[in-house]
């Protein structure tokens, strides 16, 4: 497989991984790259005439402008909005990293880059034996960490960074995502993150309420895309 890949993870669920991943996909496409996308495991999906569909996976597919089969992009799709390993157990399905690697290979075969978005945080379980960390490691992908700016983020960011390095996975950098518009000392916390992580954020994503429209989300992605060149140069 000749495609270069990136695994987008986060300090928690709901921290903005999809917005970040989509922005990077658009940035790569703007440079003329063929980009594939993947959301290997997803829960919280809706039933459609075509089967279960996950909002994050669809957003990634739209950003990539891809005609790839949905089953390649999101091989494990579960309906209830719970941890994927619980949803999989309820559906009597065992999430298999080998199957994910197969679909990854199909996507990578026709791409210059492949952006993979995890579910939840770095150590979110995918079955009784493995976590998202095992998945990223099995695919040999460097990790981009999205840090949700909220009380506790200093601890969560450091633990996630150390866990990434502890798995021997490359660290591609981090992006700050403002979750709480009323967070006290937000600037001070951001400065502390840069200190404890040893490097500045590649981008700082402004707060977006849960009810934000697709237009607002698209504008946020475009703002981040403008700064994505720093990450792309880092990975050269």
C-alpha positions in Angstrom: 0.0 0.0 0.0 1.5 3.3 -1.1 -1.0 5.6 0.6 0.2 7.7 3.5 -2.1 7.6 6.5 -3.2 9.5 9.6 -5.2 8.3 12.6 -7.3 11.1 14.2 -7.9 10.4 17.9 -9.1 12.5 20.8 -9.0 13.1 24.5 -12.6 12.1 24.7 -15.7 11.5 22.6 -17.4 14.6 21.1 -14.2 16.7 21.0 -14.3 17.6 17.3 -12.5 14.7 15.7 -14.8 14.7 12.6 -14.4 18.5 12.0 -10.7 18.2 12.2 -10.5 15.1 10.0 -12.8 16.6 7.4 -10.7 19.8 7.3 -7.5 17.8 6.7 -9.2 15.8 4.0 -10.2 19.0 2.2 -6.7 20.5 2.7 -5.1 17.4 1.1 -7.6 17.5 -1.8 -6.8 21.2 -2.3 -3.2 20.2 -2.9 -4.2 17.7 -5.6 -4.0 14.5 -3.5 -6.4 11.6 -3.9 -7.8 11.1 -0.4 -9.5 8.1 1.1 -11.3 8.2 4.4 -12.3 5.7 7.0 -14.4 5.5 10.2 -13.6 1.8 11.0 -16.0 1.5 14.0 -19.0 3.7 14.7 -22.0 3.7 16.9 -25.0 6.0 17.1 -26.2 5.4 13.6 -29.5 5.7 11.8 -31.5 3.2 9.8 -31.8 4.2 6.1 -33.1 2.3 3.0 -29.4 1.5 2.3 -28.8 0.2 5.8 -27.3 1.7 8.9 -25.4 5.0 8.3 -23.3 7.0 10.7 -23.2 10.8 10.5 -19.4 11.0 11.0 -18.7 8.5 8.3 -21.0 10.3 5.9 -19.3 13.6 6.7 -15.9 12.1 6.0 -17.1 10.6 2.7 -18.6 14.0 1.6 -15.3 15.8 2.4 -13.4 13.3 0.4 -15.8 13.4 -2.5 -15.3 9.7 -2.8 -17.3 7.0 -4.6 -15.9 4.3 -2.3 -18.4 1.8 -0.9 -19.8 2.7 2.5 -18.9 -0.7 3.8 -15.2 0.1 3.1 -15.4 3.4 4.8 -17.3 2.2 7.8 -17.1 -1.6 8.1 -18.6 -1.8 11.6 -21.7 0.4 12.0 -23.9 0.1 15.1 -27.2 1.8 15.9 -27.3 2.5 19.6 -25.3 5.6 20.8 -23.1 3.6 23.2 -19.5 2.5 23.4 -18.8 0.5 20.2 -17.7 -2.6 22.1 -21.0 -2.7 23.9 -23.1 -2.2 20.8 -21.1 -4.9 19.0 -21.7 -7.4 21.9 -25.4 -6.6 21.8 -25.4 -7.3 18.1 -23.4 -10.5 18.6 -20.6 -9.1 16.4 -16.9 -9.4 17.2 -15.0 -6.4 15.8 -12.0 -7.8 13.9 -9.0 -5.6 13.2 -8.1 -8.0 10.3 -11.3 -7.2 8.6 -10.7 -3.5 9.1 -7.2 -3.8 7.7 -8.7 -5.5 4.6 -11.1 -2.6 4.0 -8.2 -0.1 4.7 -6.1 -1.8 2.0 -8.9 -1.5 -0.5 -9.2 2.2 0.2 -5.5 2.8 0.3 -4.9 1.1 -3.0 -6.5 4.0 -4.9 -5.3 6.9 -2.8 -2.3 9.1 -2.0 -3.5 9.7 1.6 -6.0 8.0 3.9 -7.4 9.7 6.9 -8.9 7.4 9.6 -11.0 8.7 12.4 -11.3 6.8 15.6 -14.3 6.5 17.9 -14.2 8.0 21.4 -10.8 8.4 22.9 -7.5 6.6 22.4 -8.2 3.7 24.7 -11.9 3.3 23.9 -12.5 -0.5 23.6 -13.5 -2.0 20.3 -13.9 -5.6 21.6 -13.1 -7.6 24.7 -9.4 -7.6 23.9 -8.5 -4.5 22.0 -8.9 -0.7 21.9 -8.6 2.1 19.4 -4.9 2.2 20.2 -4.5 -1.4 19.0 -6.3 -0.5 15.8 -4.1 2.5 15.1 -1.0 0.4 15.9 -2.2 -2.5 13.6 -2.6 0.0 10.7 0.9 1.5 11.4 -0.6 5.0 11.4 0.7 8.1 13.3 -1.9 9.7 15.6 -3.2 13.3 15.5 -4.7 14.2 18.9 -7.7 16.4 19.2 -7.8 18.0 22.7 -11.1 19.1 24.0 -10.6 22.3 26.0 -12.5 21.9 29.2 -11.7 21.5 32.9 -9.5 18.4 33.2 -8.0 18.7 29.7 -4.4 19.2 31.1 -4.6 15.7 32.6 -6.5 14.1 29.7 -4.1 15.5 27.1 -1.0 14.3 28.9 -2.3 10.9 29.6 -3.4 10.5 25.9 -0.1 11.7 24.6 1.8 9.3 26.9 -0.5 6.4 25.9 0.1 7.1 22.2 3.9 7.1 22.7 3.6 4.1 25.0 2.1 2.1 22.1 5.1 3.0 19.9 2.7 5.0 17.6 4.1 8.1 15.9 2.7 11.5 17.2 1.6 13.8 14.4 0.8 16.7 16.7 -2.4 18.1 18.4 -5.3 20.4 17.7 -7.2 22.3 20.4 -11.0 22.2 20.3 -12.9 24.7 22.5 -15.8 22.8 24.0 -16.9 25.1 26.8 -17.3 28.8 25.8 -17.5 29.7 29.5 -14.3 27.9 30.4 -12.3 29.9 33.0 -8.7 30.8 32.1 -9.0 29.3 28.6 -5.9 31.1 27.3 -3.9 30.1 30.3 -5.0 26.5 29.9 -4.0 26.6 26.2 -0.6 28.0 27.1 -0.2 25.2 29.8 -1.1 22.6 27.2 1.6 23.9 24.9 4.1 23.7 27.8 3.2 20.2 29.0 2.9 18.7 25.5 6.1 20.4 24.4 4.8 22.0 21.3 2.1 24.5 20.1 -1.2 23.4 18.8 -1.4 23.0 15.0 -4.7 24.8 15.2 -7.3 26.0 17.7 -10.9 25.3 16.8 -13.4 27.8 18.2 -16.4 26.6 20.2 -19.3 25.1 18.3 -22.6 24.4 20.1 -24.1 21.0 19.7 -26.9 22.5 17.7 -24.5 24.2 15.2 -25.8 24.1 11.6 -24.0 22.3 8.8 -23.1 25.8 7.5 -21.4 26.7 10.7 -19.6 23.4 10.9 -18.4 23.8 7.3 -17.1 27.3 8.1 -15.2 25.9 11.1 -13.7 23.2 8.9 -12.6 25.8 6.4 -10.9 27.9 9.0 -9.0 24.8 10.3 -8.2 23.8 6.7 -6.3 27.1 6.2 -3.9 26.0 9.0 -3.7 22.4 8.0 -0.6 23.0 5.9 1.5 22.9 9.1 0.4 19.4 9.8 0.9 18.3 6.2 4.4 19.8 6.1 5.2 17.9 9.4 4.2 14.6 7.8 6.3 15.1 4.7 
